[in-house]
Amino acid sequence: MTALPMIGPVQAPFLHVATFNIRRRMPPIGPRTADRWAGRAPAVAALLDAERPHLLGTQEALADQDRFLRGALGAGYTRLGHGRDANGQGEGTPLFFDSARLELLDWQQQALSDTPDVPGSRSWGNITPRELVRATFRDRATGIRFLAINTHLDNMSRRSRVRAADALRALVEAQPLPAVITGDFNSGEDTAPLTALLKGGGLQDAWGAAHTRLTAEFGTFPNYRDPRRDRKRIDWIVVSRGVDVSRIGINTARPGGVWASDHMPVQAVITLPTPDGAS
């Protein structure tokens, strides 16, 4: 199974960034054939093989799916993160990166709660634990350092999404590096969580900032149906001011006629700002 790239490999100084909710593997119960991981996995692999992003934030990955993603991307990629439960098991938001292009300087996983250092902790009305994976990288091609965060906000509690957005913004504001946030925010444009995240103007929606949009602004959760423009864009790439977004798109590919997930990947090509005083 193969796929044509929407963006594909890019060369320095450009970085290819993507966010992709791969849909957690569910028991094969009922008639929803499109939802079965065994049928979707080859399409996921085909998309990743075609696109080869330097930085990939994923959501809803169970342990076996995490291993599959590592195999599909190949030995040149490294994975960060683990399950969201207190024991490190369960659904996760692993962050993958091309280690030939990006040097890992530091990383951690933390809960989205009032006690972020307590794995599996919950505080803001979400029934299931929510977490983020954050990492500091150095671009081997340019020497520029930056912060990357990947997350999956709660699907039920609006209060939890707002508090999580506040936490994400605070993490970016507490450090000096340019930042890239990827994630399934379970919120569309002009909603309270996005207003909280973009408050103060330090962060910007990559879709709105892009010079070129490669696709229409589809809702990113088509649920195995044809993409529609009148649905919410709930999967986001957010960047700090100064990060240039040259291209962005919502990947509608169906390798072999198969939807890879109930969500569609969002992919962008960005350029990191040169630090003041650097040449």
NORQUI-V704563 format. One record per backbone hydrogen bond with DSSP energy under -1.0 kcal/mol. CO is the residue of the C=O (numbers start at 1). NH is the residue of the N-H. E is the energy in kcal/mol with one decimal. If there is no record, write none. Layout:
co	nh	e
CO	NH	E
CO	NH	E
This chain:
co	nh	e
11	14	-1.7
15	270	-2.8
16	54	-1.5
16	55	-1.9
17	268	-3.0
18	57	-2.8
19	266	-2.2
20	59	-1.5
27	29	-2.8
31	33	-2.6
32	35	-1.5
33	36	-1.5
36	40	-1.6
37	41	-3.0
40	44	-2.0
41	45	-2.4
42	46	-2.1
43	47	-2.2
44	48	-2.4
45	49	-2.4
46	50	-1.9
47	51	-2.3
48	52	-2.3
54	98	-2.4
55	18	-2.3
56	96	-2.9
57	20	-2.6
59	22	-1.7
61	92	-2.0
62	66	-2.9
63	67	-2.1
64	68	-1.9
65	69	-2.7
66	70	-2.2
67	71	-2.1
68	72	-2.7
69	73	-2.4
70	74	-1.9
74	77	-1.8
76	99	-2.1
78	97	-2.1
80	95	-2.5
85	88	-2.2
88	83	-2.0
89	85	-2.4
91	84	-2.3
92	61	-1.8
94	58	-2.1
95	80	-2.2
96	56	-2.8
97	78	-2.5
98	101	-1.2
98	102	-2.7
101	140	-2.8
103	138	-2.2
106	136	-2.9
108	134	-2.8
110	132	-2.4
111	113	-1.3
115	118	-2.3
116	111	-2.5
118	121	-1.8
130	112	-3.1
132	110	-2.1
133	150	-2.5
134	108	-2.3
135	148	-2.9
136	105	-3.1
136	106	-1.3
137	146	-2.2
138	103	-2.9
139	143	-3.4
144	139	-3.1
146	137	-2.6
147	180	-2.2
148	135	-2.6
149	182	-2.9
150	133	-2.5
151	184	-1.3
157	161	-1.8
158	162	-2.3
159	163	-2.6
160	164	-2.6
161	165	-2.2
162	166	-2.2
163	167	-2.1
164	168	-2.5
165	169	-2.5
166	170	-2.3
167	171	-2.0
168	172	-1.8
169	173	-2.5
170	174	-1.6
172	175	-1.3
178	147	-2.9
179	240	-2.1
180	149	-2.4
181	238	-2.8
182	151	-1.7
183	236	-3.0
184	153	-2.2
188	191	-1.0
191	195	-2.6
192	196	-2.4
193	197	-2.2
194	198	-2.4
198	201	-1.9
202	241	-2.1
204	239	-2.5
205	209	-1.9
206	210	-1.2
212	248	-1.4
216	218	-1.8
220	264	-2.1
228	219	-3.0
232	220	-1.3
232	234	-1.1
234	185	-2.5
236	183	-1.8
237	206	-2.3
238	181	-3.5
239	204	-3.1
240	243	-2.0
244	271	-2.4
245	211	-2.1
246	212	-1.1
247	269	-2.6
248	214	-3.2
249	267	-2.5
254	257	-2.8
255	258	-1.6
262	223	-2.3
265	251	-2.6
266	19	-2.3
267	249	-2.3
268	17	-2.9
269	246	-2.0
269	247	-1.2
270	15	-2.6
271	244	-2.4
275	278	-2.2
